[in-house]
């Protein structure tokens, strides 16, 4: 298995980033659902404290993924259509924007933030930065649910390509082996 991407398949690094981020996104939606549906329960107490640190991890891994994709641009499998290319670009944009607006909201609140015990920024005294809080509050959750719709569409298109007589089975590109 190649580390780098090829015209036929994504390499090990791309696949690790893809599937690792996918698992982290599942965790994020589980933590959001626990917070919404099971407020002040043991389920929420288990999931919710991880939401912000995992969000930072997604932002970090997505930044690495963007750089890796740019480095491998000439070697990657080609997109099956312009819609596919735009869909992937949109997924990347959401996965960068959602944690970014959450970080803006956190910073604007004046509270410190130390994901995984690593100081990202310290808190401050005085007035909160309201525009940061408002932007984060307006966009974070809404963009998250739009992201979920795009993810469902992404998965749906993978299956459409797999089972359609007109489509090319794209799953082996990211799965890493031939999928019959």
Kinemage of the C-alpha trace (Angstrom):
@kinemage 1
@onewidth
@group {chain A} dominant
@subgroup {mainchain}
@vectorlist {calphas} color= white
{ca unk a 1} P 0.000 0.000 0.000
{ca unk a 2} L 1.333 3.385 -1.002
{ca unk a 3} L 1.485 6.285 1.431
{ca unk a 4} L 0.798 8.801 -1.333
{ca unk a 5} L -2.252 8.972 -3.539
{ca unk a 6} L -2.278 7.458 -7.019
{ca unk a 7} L -4.566 7.971 -9.996
{ca unk a 8} L -6.410 4.758 -9.041
{ca unk a 9} L -6.616 5.080 -5.224
{ca unk a 10} L -6.059 7.335 -2.281
{ca unk a 11} L -2.923 6.469 -0.320
{ca unk a 12} L -2.706 5.369 3.288
{ca unk a 13} L -2.345 8.911 4.637
{ca unk a 14} L -5.440 10.181 2.796
{ca unk a 15} L -7.448 7.146 3.886
{ca unk a 16} L -6.325 7.446 7.504
{ca unk a 17} L -7.288 11.124 7.551
{ca unk a 18} L -10.636 10.443 5.828
{ca unk a 19} L -11.765 7.581 8.075
{ca unk a 20} L -10.268 9.082 11.248
{ca unk a 21} L -12.083 12.369 10.688
{ca unk a 22} L -15.264 10.433 9.830
{ca unk a 23} L -15.114 8.703 13.224
{ca unk a 24} L -14.506 12.015 14.985
{ca unk a 25} L -17.505 13.542 13.188
{ca unk a 26} L -19.691 10.651 14.322
{ca unk a 27} L -18.465 11.306 17.871
{ca unk a 28} L -19.307 15.018 17.499
{ca unk a 29} L -22.859 14.309 16.392
{ca unk a 30} L -23.281 11.799 19.237
{ca unk a 31} L -22.069 14.408 21.729
{ca unk a 32} L -24.375 17.077 20.254
{ca unk a 33} L -27.323 14.665 20.369
{ca unk a 34} L -26.480 13.718 23.972
{ca unk a 35} L -26.372 17.406 24.902
{ca unk a 36} L -29.694 18.109 23.183
{ca unk a 37} L -31.701 14.998 24.063
{ca unk a 38} L -30.144 13.867 27.353
{ca unk a 39} L -29.327 17.146 29.094
{ca unk a 40} L -28.049 16.684 32.658
{ca unk a 41} L -27.766 12.899 32.425
{ca unk a 42} L -24.837 10.482 32.616
{ca unk a 43} L -24.936 10.144 28.824
{ca unk a 44} L -24.422 13.872 28.375
{ca unk a 45} L -21.785 13.914 31.116
{ca unk a 46} L -19.878 11.242 29.179
{ca unk a 47} L -20.062 12.809 25.693
{ca unk a 48} L -20.424 16.577 26.053
{ca unk a 49} L -17.088 17.434 27.739
{ca unk a 50} L -15.295 16.003 24.706
{ca unk a 51} L -17.154 18.131 22.144
{ca unk a 52} L -14.819 21.132 22.124
{ca unk a 53} L -11.509 19.223 22.241
{ca unk a 54} L -12.637 16.867 19.478
{ca unk a 55} L -13.717 19.879 17.423
{ca unk a 56} L -10.193 21.300 17.698
{ca unk a 57} L -8.787 17.919 16.695
{ca unk a 58} L -11.042 17.901 13.614
{ca unk a 59} L -9.835 21.410 12.707
{ca unk a 60} L -6.212 20.329 13.078
{ca unk a 61} L -6.664 17.122 11.072
{ca unk a 62} L -8.636 18.942 8.363
{ca unk a 63} L -5.812 21.471 8.047
{ca unk a 64} L -3.382 18.588 7.594
{ca unk a 65} L -5.784 16.987 5.134
{ca unk a 66} L -6.006 20.141 3.020
{ca unk a 67} L -2.214 20.430 2.867
{ca unk a 68} L -1.901 16.718 2.055
{ca unk a 69} L -4.526 17.012 -0.698
{ca unk a 70} L -2.685 19.965 -2.236
{ca unk a 71} L 0.636 18.100 -2.122
{ca unk a 72} L -0.991 15.079 -3.807
{ca unk a 73} L -3.201 17.055 -6.213
{ca unk a 74} L -1.558 15.739 -9.385
{ca unk a 75} L -1.675 12.118 -8.204
{ca unk a 76} L -5.190 11.868 -6.773
{ca unk a 77} L -8.005 9.977 -8.457
{ca unk a 78} L -9.935 12.366 -10.657
{ca unk a 79} L -13.371 13.554 -9.584
{ca unk a 80} L -16.233 11.835 -11.375
{ca unk a 81} L -17.936 15.178 -12.067
{ca unk a 82} L -17.909 18.877 -11.319
{ca unk a 83} L -20.711 18.292 -8.788
{ca unk a 84} L -18.507 15.745 -7.006
{ca unk a 85} L -15.597 18.188 -6.899
{ca unk a 86} L -17.852 20.960 -5.539
{ca unk a 87} L -19.368 18.593 -2.973
{ca unk a 88} L -15.954 17.619 -1.639
{ca unk a 89} L -14.835 21.252 -1.569
{ca unk a 90} L -17.989 22.113 0.413
{ca unk a 91} L -17.381 19.295 2.916
{ca unk a 92} L -13.817 20.529 3.453
{ca unk a 93} L -15.047 24.121 3.871
{ca unk a 94} L -17.652 23.101 6.467
{ca unk a 95} L -15.139 20.996 8.382
{ca unk a 96} L -12.821 23.994 8.608
{ca unk a 97} L -15.484 26.659 9.213
{ca unk a 98} L -17.535 24.925 11.923
{ca unk a 99} L -14.754 24.526 14.498
{ca unk a 100} L -13.327 27.932 13.534
{ca unk a 101} L -16.549 29.780 14.393
{ca unk a 102} L -16.770 27.766 17.620
{ca unk a 103} L -13.248 28.904 18.530
{ca unk a 104} L -14.220 32.512 17.772
{ca unk a 105} L -17.209 32.164 20.089
{ca unk a 106} L -15.043 30.630 22.809
{ca unk a 107} L -12.434 33.373 22.546
{ca unk a 108} L -15.055 36.135 22.438
{ca unk a 109} L -16.589 34.805 25.663
{ca unk a 110} L -13.384 35.667 27.520
{ca unk a 111} L -12.945 32.126 28.799
{ca unk a 112} L -9.677 30.275 28.436
{ca unk a 113} L -9.515 27.181 26.303
{ca unk a 114} L -7.219 24.237 26.946
{ca unk a 115} L -8.203 21.245 24.790
{ca unk a 116} L -6.480 18.060 25.959
{ca unk a 117} L -4.721 20.181 28.603
{ca unk a 118} L -2.887 22.235 25.971
{ca unk a 119} L -3.407 25.988 26.449
{ca unk a 120} L -4.779 27.328 23.172
{ca unk a 121} L -5.659 30.753 24.518
{ca unk a 122} L -6.071 32.306 27.928
{ca unk a 123} L -9.166 34.040 29.157
{ca unk a 124} L -9.421 37.757 29.627
{ca unk a 125} L -11.049 40.200 32.008
{ca unk a 126} L -13.479 42.855 30.889
{ca unk a 127} L -16.120 42.985 28.219
{ca unk a 128} L -16.819 40.028 26.015
{ca unk a 129} L -16.310 40.402 22.271
{ca unk a 130} L -19.948 40.218 21.299
{ca unk a 131} L -19.571 39.923 17.521
{ca unk a 132} L -17.474 36.764 17.992
{ca unk a 133} L -20.031 35.255 20.327
{ca unk a 134} L -22.895 36.197 18.011
{ca unk a 135} L -21.163 34.809 14.916
{ca unk a 136} L -20.372 31.528 16.642
{ca unk a 137} L -23.845 31.231 18.098
{ca unk a 138} L -25.451 31.996 14.746
{ca unk a 139} L -23.368 29.667 12.599
{ca unk a 140} L -21.879 26.778 14.586
{ca unk a 141} L -24.973 24.647 15.105
{ca unk a 142} L -26.651 25.583 11.818
{ca unk a 143} L -23.558 24.759 9.789
{ca unk a 144} L -23.217 21.516 11.729
{ca unk a 145} L -26.673 20.341 10.668
{ca unk a 146} L -26.039 21.419 7.071
{ca unk a 147} L -22.792 19.448 7.228
{ca unk a 148} L -24.777 16.393 8.336
{ca unk a 149} L -27.015 16.757 5.259
{ca unk a 150} L -23.934 16.956 3.026
{ca unk a 151} L -22.426 13.893 4.705
{ca unk a 152} L -25.625 11.930 4.129
{ca unk a 153} L -25.535 13.061 0.502
{ca unk a 154} L -21.865 12.069 0.242
{ca unk a 155} L -22.578 8.576 1.568
{ca unk a 156} L -25.647 8.298 -0.654
{ca unk a 157} L -23.622 9.174 -3.750
{ca unk a 158} L -20.986 6.568 -2.874
{ca unk a 159} L -23.713 3.915 -2.857
{ca unk a 160} L -25.307 5.335 -6.004
{ca unk a 161} L -21.966 5.040 -7.789
{ca unk a 162} L -21.473 1.526 -6.427
{ca unk a 163} L -24.845 0.158 -7.512
{ca unk a 164} L -25.717 2.279 -10.553
{ca unk a 165} L -25.002 0.776 -13.927
{ca unk a 166} L -24.078 4.269 -15.146
{ca unk a 167} L -21.772 5.145 -12.272
{ca unk a 168} L -18.210 4.157 -11.462
{ca unk a 169} L -17.750 2.334 -8.134
{ca unk a 170} L -15.717 4.949 -6.230
{ca unk a 171} L -15.650 3.131 -2.881
{ca unk a 172} L -12.427 1.181 -3.567
{ca unk a 173} L -10.599 4.489 -4.034
{ca unk a 174} L -11.039 5.367 -0.359
{ca unk a 175} L -11.632 1.916 1.081
{ca unk a 176} L -8.185 0.821 -0.094
{ca unk a 177} L -9.106 -2.481 -1.679
{ca unk a 178} L -11.336 -3.746 -4.446
{ca unk a 179} L -14.939 -3.823 -3.357
{ca unk a 180} L -17.187 -6.150 -5.286
